[in-house]
Amino acid sequence: MRNRVLALLCLLAVACGGDFSNDDLEFQNALPQRKDLAAMLPDSATRTGQGTGTRRDGLAFQVLGGTSALAVQAYEVGTQFNASVDALLTLLELFRGLPPTTRETDRRIWGPFLADDHPGHELRLVMERQGTDFAYRLQFRPRGAGEDGWWTYLPGTFKADGGIRKGTGALALDLKAARANGFDTREATALDRLDIRYQTKARPTSVELLFTGAGAALPLTRYASRQVPEGQGEMAFRLPGQELIPGGPLETLDILARWTPDGRGKLVLTILEGDAKGAKYTECWDAATRITFLQRNWDFLNPTEGDAASCPDVSALGP
């Protein structure tokens, strides 16, 4: 659908002369871009190999001087985070850089266009402005239906504050509504909703992904990313249903990983629920992802190993 719709949009842009008013640009700047929301990963993240997933042999088996499986996992989560953001923003990229079809004082509409991925349907993007607040809706309807036939697949908001694309925003994929309207959500059948919240007005900038499972009332899995211009990055994620201790209740893990541009990092893992509730594990790694320091709050005989001074300074990201 992307290529065919883009071709149609380009033809429309030529026919309309490709004109943009300052008002048009204000609307377009309210839409998030990939570079604003992507997690900042170190170059070494591409050299660490594939993630191993959560270790099932327990945190006690992390070895000083060995490769940090948790660092590899954090980098893999960052890569998956960026893939999720990219997949969602691809839908908005269909309309970026092209003049709207309909202009009103505080409203713009792009479309309707044929939705090739969903035969018999049309799509459009509607944006509305109230002061510095913007609201937008990517919508579908059965072809030939009236105005009441539109339903919203991707709602979003943005509040401008401090410059071009600076402010706070939120957008979501309503997968439950998509299935209710006969759409095949493919590998996302286990999800009802994917939410993104972000702020770009102050450093560190931050982005949060919330995954709500099918039938769930609240999001169960959370991923968050923060970054500063110096290149330091952060991933925080909460993972329910992990088995660190075989045979017992499943654990819920809270993980905070931070790193420098050269790939050195620090991670804190806290067990929120399960057999090992209250356990806390801290480790640092070098640019080659080798563990240089580790600390276990449950080990009274040998609670720390390595040199705490080897941990990178990531204080620019906050406490």
C-alpha positions in Angstrom: 0.0 0.0 0.0 2.8 2.4 0.9 4.3 2.6 -2.6 1.0 3.0 -4.4 -0.4 5.6 -2.0 2.9 7.5 -2.1 2.8 7.5 -5.9 -0.8 8.9 -5.8 0.2 11.5 -3.3 3.1 12.6 -5.4 0.8 13.1 -8.4 -1.5 15.2 -6.3 1.5 17.2 -5.1 2.5 18.0 -8.6 -1.1 18.8 -9.6 -1.4 21.2 -6.7 2.0 22.7 -7.3 3.4 21.4 -4.0 2.4 24.5 -2.2 2.8 24.8 1.6 1.7 27.7 3.7 3.2 28.5 7.0 0.1 27.1 8.6 0.5 23.8 6.6 4.0 23.4 8.0 2.8 24.1 11.5 0.4 21.1 11.2 3.1 18.9 9.7 5.6 19.7 12.4 3.0 18.4 15.0 3.5 14.9 13.6 6.3 13.0 15.2 9.4 11.8 13.2 11.5 8.7 13.6 14.6 10.7 14.6 12.7 12.3 17.5 11.4 9.0 18.9 14.1 6.4 18.2 16.2 5.1 21.1 19.8 6.1 20.8 21.9 2.9 20.8 25.8 2.8 20.9 27.7 1.5 17.9 28.7 -1.6 19.8 25.1 -2.7 20.0 25.3 -3.9 16.4 28.3 -6.1 17.3 27.0 -7.9 20.4 25.1 -10.6 18.4 21.5 -11.6 18.9 19.9 -11.1 22.3 19.6 -14.1 24.5 16.3 -13.2 26.2 15.9 -13.3 29.9 18.4 -15.7 31.5 16.7 -18.7 32.9 19.6 -20.0 34.9 19.5 -17.1 37.4 21.3 -13.9 37.9 23.9 -15.6 40.1 25.5 -17.0 37.0 26.5 -13.6 35.6 30.3 -13.8 35.6 32.8 -11.0 36.1 34.8 -10.6 32.8 32.2 -12.5 30.8 29.8 -11.1 28.2 26.9 -9.4 29.8 23.7 -11.2 28.6 21.7 -8.4 30.2 23.5 -5.7 28.2 22.9 -7.7 25.0 19.2 -8.0 25.9 19.0 -4.3 26.6 20.4 -3.5 23.2 18.1 -6.0 21.6 15.1 -4.4 23.4 16.3 -1.0 22.1 16.4 -2.4 18.5 12.9 -3.9 18.9 11.7 -0.6 20.4 12.9 1.3 17.4 11.3 -1.3 15.1 7.9 -0.8 16.8 8.2 3.0 16.6 9.2 2.8 13.0 6.3 0.5 12.1 3.8 2.9 13.7 5.3 6.1 12.2 5.4 4.6 8.7 1.6 5.1 8.6 2.1 8.8 9.2 5.0 9.1 6.7 2.5 8.5 3.9 1.2 12.0 4.4 4.4 13.9 5.3 5.8 16.5 3.0 2.7 16.7 0.8 0.0 19.4 0.7 -3.3 18.7 2.4 -6.3 17.9 0.2 -8.6 20.1 2.3 -7.6 23.3 4.2 -9.7 25.0 6.8 -8.6 27.6 9.4 -7.8 25.1 12.1 -8.2 21.8 10.2 -6.4 19.9 7.5 -7.4 16.7 5.8 -5.2 14.4 3.6 -7.3 12.0 1.5 -9.4 10.0 1.1 -7.1 7.5 -0.7 -7.6 3.9 -1.6 -6.2 1.5 1.1 -4.5 -1.1 -1.0 -3.7 -3.3 2.1 -7.4 -3.4 2.9 -9.4 -3.9 -0.4 -12.7 -2.1 -0.4 -11.5 0.6 2.1 -10.3 4.2 2.0 -8.0 6.0 4.4 -7.4 9.7 5.4 -5.6 11.8 7.9 -7.5 14.5 9.8 -5.7 17.1 11.9 -7.2 19.8 14.1 -5.6 22.7 16.0 -6.6 24.6 19.1 -4.0 27.1 20.0 -0.7 25.1 20.5 -2.6 21.8 20.8 -3.0 19.5 17.9 -5.1 16.3 17.5 -4.9 13.9 14.5 -6.7 10.8 13.4 -5.7 8.3 10.8 -9.0 6.8 9.7 -10.5 4.1 7.5 -13.9 3.5 6.1 -15.6 1.1 3.6 -15.3 2.5 0.2 -18.5 4.4 -0.7 -19.6 4.8 2.9 -20.5 8.3 4.2 -18.9 10.5 6.8 -20.3 8.3 9.6 -18.4 5.3 8.1 -15.0 6.6 9.3 -13.3 4.9 12.2 -10.0 5.7 13.9 -7.1 3.4 13.7 -4.4 5.7 14.9 -5.3 8.7 17.2 -2.6 11.2 18.3 -2.1 14.5 20.1 0.8 17.0 20.3 1.2 20.1 22.4 3.9 22.4 20.9 6.3 24.0 23.4 9.7 25.6 22.7 10.4 25.3 19.0 9.9 23.1 15.9 8.7 19.6 16.9 9.4 20.5 20.5 6.7 19.6 23.0 4.8 16.6 24.4 2.7 14.1 22.4 1.0 10.7 22.3 -0.2 8.4 19.7 -1.6 4.8 19.5 -2.6 1.9 17.4 -6.1 0.7 18.2 -5.7 -2.9 17.2 -9.0 -3.9 18.9 -10.9 -1.5 16.7 -9.1 -2.7 13.6 -10.1 -6.3 14.3 -13.7 -5.2 15.0 -13.8 -3.7 11.6 -12.6 -6.8 9.9 -8.8 -6.0 9.6 -6.2 -8.7 9.9 -3.7 -7.5 12.5 -1.4 -10.4 11.7 1.3 -11.0 14.4 -0.3 -8.4 16.7 -3.4 -10.6 17.5 -2.3 -10.8 21.1 -2.5 -7.0 21.5 -5.4 -4.7 21.8 -3.5 -1.5 21.8 0.0 0.0 21.4 0.5 3.5 23.0 3.5 5.8 22.5 4.0 8.8 24.8 6.9 11.2 24.3 8.4 14.6 25.2 10.9 16.5 23.2 10.8 19.9 24.9 13.5 19.3 27.5 16.6 17.1 28.0 16.7 14.2 28.4 14.1 13.6 25.8 11.9 10.6 26.5 9.7 8.1 24.7 7.5 5.4 26.3 5.8 2.4 24.7 2.9 0.6 26.5 1.6 -2.7 25.2 -2.0 -3.7 26.2 -2.7 -7.4 25.7 -5.9 -8.7 24.2 -8.7 -8.5 26.8 -6.5 -6.6 29.3 -7.8 -3.5 31.1 -4.3 -2.0 31.6 -0.9 -2.2 29.8 1.2 -5.1 31.1 4.5 -4.4 29.4 6.3 -1.1 29.3 9.4 0.1 27.5 10.8 3.6 27.9 13.8 5.3 26.3 15.6 8.5 27.2 18.6 10.3 25.6 20.7 13.4 25.8 22.6 15.2 23.0 25.9 13.9 24.3 24.9 10.5 23.1 24.1 8.8 26.4 21.0 6.6 26.1 18.7 4.7 28.4 16.2 1.9 28.2 13.8 1.0 31.0 11.4 -1.9 30.7 9.1 -3.9 32.8 8.7 -7.6 32.0 6.0 -9.7 33.7 5.8 -13.5 33.5 9.6 -14.2 33.7 11.0 -17.5 35.2 14.2 -16.7 37.0 13.7 -19.5 39.5 12.3 -22.7 37.9 9.2 -24.2 39.4 8.1 -21.2 41.4 5.8 -18.2 40.8 6.8 -16.1 37.7 8.7 -12.9 38.3 8.0 -9.4 37.2 11.3 -7.6 36.4 12.0 -3.9 36.3 15.2 -3.2 34.3 17.0 0.2 33.9 20.0 0.2 31.5 22.1 3.2 30.5 25.1 3.5 28.2 27.6 5.9 26.7 28.2 6.4 22.9 31.2 4.1 23.1 29.1 1.2 24.4 30.0 1.2 28.1 27.0 0.8 30.4 25.3 0.2 33.7 22.2 -1.8 34.5 20.0 -2.2 37.5 17.5 -5.1 37.7 14.9 -5.2 40.4 12.4 -8.1 41.0 9.0 -6.7 41.8 7.0 -9.9 42.1 7.7 -13.6 42.4 9.9 -15.9 44.5 12.8 -13.5 44.6 10.7 -10.4 45.2 12.9 -7.5 46.4 16.1 -8.9 44.9 18.3 -6.2 43.2 21.1 -6.8 40.8 23.5 -4.2 39.5 26.2 -4.6 36.8 28.5 -2.5 34.6 30.2 -3.4 31.4 33.0 -2.1 29.1 32.9 -1.1 25.4 33.2 -4.8 24.5 30.2 -5.7 26.7 32.3 -7.5 29.3 31.1 -7.3 32.9 33.5 -5.1 34.9 31.4 -4.8 38.1 28.5 -6.6 39.7 26.5 -6.4 42.9 23.9 -8.7 44.3 21.9 -7.5 47.4 21.0 -11.1 48.4 24.6 -12.3 48.6 25.9 -11.5 52.0 29.2 -13.4 51.6 30.3 -11.9 48.3 27.9 -9.1 47.5 30.2 -7.2 45.0 32.8 -8.2 42.4 35.0 -6.0 40.3 35.7 -2.3 40.4 32.7 0.1 40.9 35.0 2.9 39.5 34.7 1.1 36.1 31.1 2.1 35.8 30.5 4.9 33.3 29.3 8.3 34.3 25.7 8.5 33.0 24.6 11.2 35.4 23.5 13.4 32.4 20.4 11.2 32.3 19.5 12.1 35.8 19.4 10.2 39.2 
